[in-house]
Amino acid sequence: MITLTRLSGQAFVLNSDLIERVDSTPDSVVTLVDGKKYVVKESLTEIIDAVREYRSTLIAVTSMIAEKPPQSPDRRLAPVSTIERGED
């Protein structure tokens, strides 16, 4: 999700995966895949940078999660059948 600003000054958050294109005419117009359009204060470059930052953050966090060693089993997360038999 990226934060953008309407021309009125109101900030909103947009799912960047839904962006089809961004036009600069001279205001930036963000067109979504469903055809909805948003006119925003941010420049074309600022929007591209925001999307890049968001996606790179997702990749970095996913990588960190994948590298974490597994934690010790938690009895609360064990299957019911295991708990009923008194196994750990």
N, C-alpha and C positions, 0 to 999 in steps of 0.2 A: 504494500500500500504506500502511496506517496501523498504528501500534503501539497495541495495547490490552493490558490487564492482567486476567488471570483473578482471581477472588476469592481464589485461593490465593496470589496475588502474582506468579505467573509471567507474564512478558510474552510476547506473540506478535504476529506481523504478519498482517494480514488484507487481502485484496484487496477494497477498498471498492466495486469495481464489482459485486461479488456480493451486496451488502447489499440485501435486500428491504425490511426495516423494522427499526426500533429501538423497543423498548418500555421504559418505565420503571415497574417494578411491585414494590417500590421499587428493586430492583437493575435495572441496564440489561441488557436481553436483546436481542442482535443476532441477527436471523433472516436467513439467507442464502436465495437463490433456490431452492436445493435442499432447503430445510427444516431444515438444520442450524442449531442455536442455540448461542450463546455467552453466558454470563453474565459480565459484566465490571464492573470497579470504576469506570470512567469514567462520568460523567453523560451524559445525552442531549445536552446542550449541548456537552460536550467532544468527543463522537463527531462531531457535526455540524461543529464547528470543525475537527477533524482531517481530515475528508473534504473540506471546503472548501479547506483549506490544501494538501492533496495535489493536488487538481484544479487549483487556481490555479497551483501550481508546474509542473504538466505543461503548462499553457497557456503560461506564461512561457518555459519551456525550448523548447517547440516554436516559439514566435515568434522566439526568439533564433537558433535553428538556421535557420529560414526566411530570416532577414535576413542571414546570413553570406554574404560573397561567395564564389563558387566558388574553390577552390584550384587551383593549377597541376596539370596532369595528372601522374599518377605512372605511370611506365613499368610498375611492378609490377601496376598495375590495368588496363593496356591489354589489349584483346582479344588472344588468342593469334595470330590471323591477322595482326594488325598487327605484332606482335613478330617473327613468322617472316619477314615481308617486309622487316624492318629499318626500318620507318617509325616516326616519333615523333609 
